[in-house]
């Protein structure tokens, strides 16, 4: 009994100690418990990882352990007081770019008599169209011609390899249906050349860039809005090239007529969902934001210097006065040239490469321009296929299961070396590529005949 009483007293005393201690040392115990609990959690997660590596089921331990969230640490930014050297990296890029030079391709499209050639010469202060004989590509069955003019310009030590693509004869025929085909084909050809150049096994260090970076589309100053030909043409190319709408020979209209005409054109472009180049504000300072509001640009071109009381100006002389093409109050020639050449030329090149070319490249490599090969048998789907192509296809299919010396591919009782198998694989791949190229050409010819 005495022992039991002593035990009960010890129990009661222990209980009393436990109930009193939290009140006195609660902050200390909480901090210690939190520390040991965290340590226990870390140990449990480490044990889970080791048991998972050994193939042991650790579902119970994972439920007991607290899940660790991935910690993303932000990169710290330090400012170096002394000169280390990488601050001169932009200068290195600049010097390399100046040595290499730049390439820019500008297309001008519009009806005859809207001053396309005069505007381009005025913009670059160079007689580009008479510098050399142009490269001419005529459209099949069309009066339209695609002319390319190449010239190298230099300004402040910077060289620009400029290509101007002109389209004389656009919209001049009685029947202008499909008159845009040679232009669309030219744009696609340049994409195809660039894709072929960068897809070669052994390619040049620099692939010549002849892709069209911007298209100045000239709108006749009728005052009645866009014509059906204007709408249809821009629909065909607005996803292939950066379109910049321009109102040619704006000196034929008054200021009020130009303002009303611009509103009509902008409304029609929005209704027809035609995307034009918007000249992003990120490339401009705030004092030049007003230039973007001049879209579509009402321009006047001139290569003549006129003597006035204030000096020489580049413009046109009329009986009622003079038009200074570089005065923003007379026309939008100065904002157009400033935005196109001084602020957004590099952005136009980047949009062409990152957007329009990438869309063409993805469609081309994914094969979306051709139906699946299983449903596109040349002898059934393409009428008028030449006999030689059919013979080549049959020979290719017949030899597809034979080796170079006439033996069959490996079967139950045959064997073939890796060298012969590799040779046959390369031959089959080359034959397949040539056959697909021939099929594409035949498809395009059949589509044009329709």
KELOGU-948062 format. One record per residue (C-alpha): residue in three letters; x, y, z. Coordinates in steps of 0.2 Angstrom, whole numbers, padded with zeros to 4 digits, always signed. Layout:
BEGIN
ALAXYZ/...
***
This chain:
BEGIN
UNK+0000+0000+0000/UNK+0014+0012+0004/UNK+0022+0009-0013/UNK+0006+0011-0022/UNK+0003+0027-0013/UNK+0021+0033-0017/UNK+0018+0029-0035/UNK+0001+0038-0035/UNK+0010+0053-0027/UNK+0024+0053-0041/UNK+0011+0052-0054/UNK+0001+0066-0047/UNK+0017+0076-0045/UNK+0022+0072-0063/UNK+0005+0078-0069/UNK+0006+0094-0060/UNK+0023+0097-0067/UNK+0017+0094-0084/UNK+0003+0106-0082/UNK+0013+0120-0075/UNK+0028+0119-0087/UNK+0019+0125-0102/UNK+0013+0141-0093/UNK+0031+0145-0088/UNK+0042+0140-0102/UNK+0029+0140-0117/UNK+0039+0151-0129/UNK+0055+0140-0126/UNK+0046+0124-0129/UNK+0037+0130-0144/UNK+0053+0135-0153/UNK+0061+0119-0148/UNK+0047+0109-0154/UNK+0046+0118-0171/UNK+0065+0115-0173/UNK+0064+0097-0170/UNK+0048+0095-0180/UNK+0056+0103-0195/UNK+0071+0092-0192/UNK+0060+0077-0191/UNK+0051+0082-0207/UNK+0068+0083-0217/UNK+0073+0067-0210/UNK+0057+0058-0216/UNK+0058+0066-0233/UNK+0076+0060-0235/UNK+0071+0043-0229/UNK+0057+0043-0242/UNK+0069+0047-0255/UNK+0081+0033-0250/UNK+0067+0020-0249/UNK+0060+0026-0266/UNK+0077+0023-0274/UNK+0077+0005-0266/UNK+0060+0001-0273/UNK+0051+0001-0256/UNK+0033+0007-0255/UNK+0033+0024-0246/UNK+0015+0029-0247/UNK+0013+0030-0228/UNK+0028+0040-0225/UNK+0024+0052-0239/UNK+0007+0056-0231/UNK+0016+0059-0214/UNK+0029+0070-0222/UNK+0026+0088-0227/UNK+0027+0091-0246/UNK+0042+0102-0252/UNK+0037+0115-0264/UNK+0050+0120-0277/UNK+0059+0136-0273/UNK+0062+0148-0287/UNK+0076+0160-0284/UNK+0077+0176-0293/UNK+0093+0181-0301/UNK+0102+0194-0291/UNK+0107+0210-0300/UNK+0123+0218-0295/UNK+0130+0234-0302/UNK+0149+0234-0305/UNK+0158+0249-0300/UNK+0174+0246-0310/UNK+0175+0243-0328/UNK+0175+0224-0332/UNK+0173+0224-0350/UNK+0156+0217-0355/UNK+0148+0234-0356/UNK+0157+0236-0373/UNK+0147+0221-0380/UNK+0134+0232-0390/UNK+0149+0241-0398/UNK+0156+0224-0404/UNK+0139+0220-0411/UNK+0138+0237-0419/UNK+0155+0235-0427/UNK+0151+0217-0434/UNK+0134+0223-0441/UNK+0142+0238-0450/UNK+0156+0227-0458/UNK+0143+0214-0463/UNK+0130+0227-0470/UNK+0111+0225-0470/UNK+0099+0218-0482/UNK+0081+0225-0485/UNK+0068+0221-0498/UNK+0054+0233-0502/UNK+0040+0229-0514/UNK+0029+0243-0522/UNK+0012+0238-0529/UNK-0002+0248-0536/UNK-0010+0254-0552/UNK+0000+0263-0565/UNK+0001+0282-0564/UNK+0001+0283-0544/UNK+0019+0289-0543/UNK+0027+0273-0536/UNK+0044+0275-0545/UNK+0045+0293-0540/UNK+0041+0290-0522/UNK+0055+0277-0520/UNK+0068+0288-0529/UNK+0063+0302-0517/UNK+0063+0291-0502/UNK+0081+0285-0505/UNK+0087+0301-0514/UNK+0094+0289-0528/UNK+0088+0285-0546/UNK+0086+0267-0542/UNK+0076+0262-0557/UNK+0089+0267-0570/UNK+0104+0261-0560/UNK+0105+0244-0569/UNK+0094+0233-0580/UNK+0081+0225-0569/UNK+0077+0206-0567/UNK+0060+0204-0575/UNK+0048+0189-0571/UNK+0033+0189-0582/UNK+0017+0181-0575/UNK+0010+0167-0586/UNK-0005+0174-0596/UNK-0004+0191-0587/UNK+0002+0208-0592/UNK+0009+0210-0575/UNK+0028+0209-0573/UNK+0038+0207-0557/UNK+0054+0218-0558/UNK+0068+0218-0545/UNK+0081+0232-0544/UNK+0096+0229-0534/UNK+0107+0244-0527/UNK+0119+0246-0513/UNK+0118+0262-0503/UNK+0129+0269-0490/UNK+0126+0282-0476/UNK+0137+0286-0462/UNK+0148+0271-0465/UNK+0132+0259-0465/UNK+0130+0249-0481/UNK+0112+0244-0486/UNK+0109+0231-0499/UNK+0092+0237-0506/UNK+0081+0227-0517/UNK+0066+0236-0524/UNK+0052+0224-0531/UNK+0041+0234-0544/UNK+0025+0227-0552/UNK+0021+0237-0568/UNK+0005+0232-0576/UNK-0004+0228-0559/UNK-0023+0232-0561/UNK-0021+0238-0579/UNK-0030+0224-0588/UNK-0048+0223-0592/UNK-0050+0207-0583/UNK-0039+0208-0567/UNK-0045+0192-0560/UNK-0030+0183-0552/UNK-0018+0197-0557/UNK-0010+0195-0540/UNK-0004+0177-0543/UNK+0014+0182-0550/UNK+0016+0193-0534/UNK+0011+0179-0522/UNK+0022+0167-0531/UNK+0037+0178-0530/UNK+0035+0180-0511/UNK+0033+0161-0509/UNK+0049+0159-0520/UNK+0059+0170-0509/UNK+0053+0160-0494/UNK+0057+0144-0502/UNK+0075+0150-0507/UNK+0079+0155-0489/UNK+0072+0139-0482/UNK+0082+0129-0494/UNK+0098+0139-0490/UNK+0097+0136-0472/UNK+0091+0118-0473/UNK+0107+0112-0483/UNK+0119+0100-0474/UNK+0133+0111-0480/UNK+0127+0128-0480/UNK+0135+0145-0482/UNK+0139+0155-0467/UNK+0127+0169-0473/UNK+0111+0165-0482/UNK+0106+0179-0494/UNK+0090+0186-0488/UNK+0079+0191-0503/UNK+0063+0189-0493/UNK+0051+0204-0495/UNK+0051+0214-0479/UNK+0038+0227-0483/UNK+0025+0231-0496/UNK+0020+0248-0500/UNK+0002+0246-0507/UNK-0003+0262-0517/UNK-0022+0267-0516/UNK-0029+0278-0530/UNK-0035+0295-0522/UNK-0053+0293-0528/UNK-0061+0298-0511/UNK-0073+0283-0512/UNK-0063+0270-0502/UNK-0055+0254-0507/UNK-0058+0245-0524/UNK-0063+0227-0524/UNK-0046+0224-0532/UNK-0037+0232-0517/UNK-0047+0222-0505/UNK-0044+0205-0513/UNK-0025+0208-0516/UNK-0022+0213-0498/UNK-0032+0198-0492/UNK-0020+0187-0502/UNK-0004+0194-0495/UNK-0007+0201-0478/UNK-0002+0185-0469/UNK+0014+0184-0480/UNK+0021+0201-0479/UNK+0020+0218-0470/UNK+0008+0229-0479/UNK+0009+0248-0477/UNK-0006+0256-0486/UNK-0001+0272-0495/UNK-0012+0285-0504/UNK-0003+0290-0520/UNK-0003+0308-0527/UNK-0012+0315-0512/UNK-0010+0333-0519/UNK-0025+0329-0530/UNK-0036+0331-0515/UNK-0039+0344-0502/UNK-0035+0341-0483/UNK-0053+0338-0479/UNK-0055+0325-0493/UNK-0039+0316-0487/UNK-0045+0315-0469/UNK-0062+0308-0474/UNK-0054+0296-0487/UNK-0042+0290-0473/UNK-0056+0286-0461/UNK-0065+0276-0475/UNK-0050+0266-0479/UNK-0046+0262-0461/UNK-0064+0257-0458/UNK-0064+0245-0473/UNK-0048+0237-0468/UNK-0055+0233-0451/UNK-0071+0227-0458/UNK-0062+0215-0470/UNK-0050+0210-0456/UNK-0035+0214-0466/UNK-0019+0216-0455/UNK-0007+0230-0459/UNK+0009+0234-0451/UNK+0005+0245-0436/UNK+0022+0253-0432/UNK+0024+0248-0414/UNK+0026+0262-0401/UNK+0040+0252-0393/UNK+0052+0258-0407/UNK+0047+0276-0405/UNK+0050+0290-0392/UNK+0034+0299-0386/UNK+0037+0315-0397/UNK+0036+0304-0413/UNK+0019+0295-0408/UNK+0010+0307-0420/UNK+0018+0299-0435/UNK+0008+0283-0432/UNK-0009+0292-0433/UNK-0005+0297-0451/UNK-0009+0279-0457/UNK-0013+0277-0471/UNK+0000+0289-0477/UNK-0005+0302-0490/UNK+0011+0305-0500/UNK+0018+0315-0514/UNK+0034+0311-0523/UNK+0046+0323-0532/UNK+0064+0323-0538/UNK+0064+0341-0542/UNK+0072+0355-0532/UNK+0062+0371-0532/UNK+0069+0388-0529/UNK+0058+0398-0516/UNK+0061+0413-0505/UNK+0067+0403-0491/UNK+0079+0392-0501/UNK+0077+0376-0511/UNK+0064+0363-0507/UNK+0060+0346-0515/UNK+0042+0347-0521/UNK+0030+0351-0535/UNK+0026+0368-0542/UNK+0008+0373-0547/UNK+0000+0389-0553/UNK-0008+0390-0536/UNK+0008+0387-0526/UNK+0021+0374-0521/UNK+0020+0357-0513/UNK+0035+0353-0501/UNK+0035+0334-0500/UNK+0046+0335-0484/UNK+0033+0347-0475/UNK+0022+0337-0464/UNK+0008+0350-0466/UNK+0008+0346-0485/UNK+0009+0327-0485/UNK+0014+0312-0476/UNK+0030+0308-0485/UNK+0042+0314-0471/UNK+0033+0303-0457/UNK+0033+0288-0469/UNK+0051+0289-0473/UNK+0056+0292-0455/UNK+0046+0277-0448/UNK+0051+0265-0462/UNK+0069+0269-0463/UNK+0074+0277-0447/UNK+0064+0268-0434/UNK+0056+0252-0439/UNK+0067+0244-0453/UNK+0075+0232-0441/UNK+0057+0228-0434/UNK+0051+0224-0451/UNK+0065+0212-0454/UNK+0062+0203-0438/UNK+0043+0202-0440/UNK+0046+0195-0458/UNK+0058+0182-0450/UNK+0049+0178-0434/UNK+0031+0178-0440/UNK+0028+0177-0459/UNK+0043+0166-0463/UNK+0040+0155-0448/UNK+0022+0152-0453/UNK+0028+0147-0471/UNK+0041+0136-0464/UNK+0030+0127-0452/UNK+0017+0124-0465/UNK+0030+0118-0478/UNK+0039+0106-0466/UNK+0022+0099-0459/UNK+0016+0095-0476/UNK+0000+0105-0475/UNK+0001+0110-0493/UNK-0001+0092-0499/UNK-0014+0079-0493/UNK-0008+0063-0485/UNK+0002+0052-0496/UNK-0010+0037-0494/UNK-0024+0047-0501/UNK-0014+0056-0514/UNK-0009+0042-0526/UNK-0001+0050-0542/UNK-0009+0039-0554/UNK-0026+0041-0547/UNK-0027+0059-0540/UNK-0017+0068-0554/UNK-0024+0067-0571/UNK-0012+0070-0585/UNK+0003+0063-0576/UNK+0017+0059-0588/UNK+0021+0041-0592/UNK+0039+0044-0587/UNK+0034+0049-0569/UNK+0023+0034-0568/UNK+0037+0022-0573/UNK+0049+0031-0561/UNK+0036+0028-0547/UNK+0034+0010-0551/UNK+0052+0006-0553/UNK+0055+0015-0536/UNK+0041+0005-0528/UNK+0047-0011-0535/UNK+0065-0008-0530/UNK+0060-0003-0513/UNK+0062-0021-0506/UNK+0078-0025-0515/UNK+0096-0022-0512/UNK+0108-0015-0524/UNK+0114-0031-0531/UNK+0096-0038-0533/UNK+0094-0048-0517/UNK+0079-0046-0507/UNK+0078-0037-0490/UNK+0082-0048-0475/UNK+0069-0061-0472/UNK+0069-0079-0464/UNK+0084-0085-0474/UNK+0092-0069-0480/UNK+0105-0058-0472/UNK+0112-0041-0477/UNK+0127-0030-0471/UNK+0124-0014-0462/UNK+0134-0005-0476/UNK+0122-0011-0489/UNK+0107-0007-0478/UNK+0113+0011-0476/UNK+0116+0013-0495/UNK+0099+0007-0499/UNK+0091+0018-0486/UNK+0100+0033-0493/UNK+0095+0028-0511/UNK+0077+0026-0506/UNK+0076+0043-0497/UNK+0083+0052-0512/UNK+0071+0043-0523/UNK+0056+0048-0512/UNK+0061+0066-0511/UNK+0063+0068-0530/UNK+0046+0059-0532/UNK+0038+0071-0520/UNK+0045+0086-0528/UNK+0039+0080-0545/UNK+0021+0078-0537/UNK+0021+0095-0530/UNK+0026+0103-0547/UNK+0012+0093-0556/UNK-0001+0098-0542/UNK+0003+0116-0545/UNK+0002+0115-0564/UNK-0015+0106-0562/UNK-0021+0119-0550/UNK-0016+0133-0562/UNK-0025+0125-0576/UNK-0041+0124-0566/
***
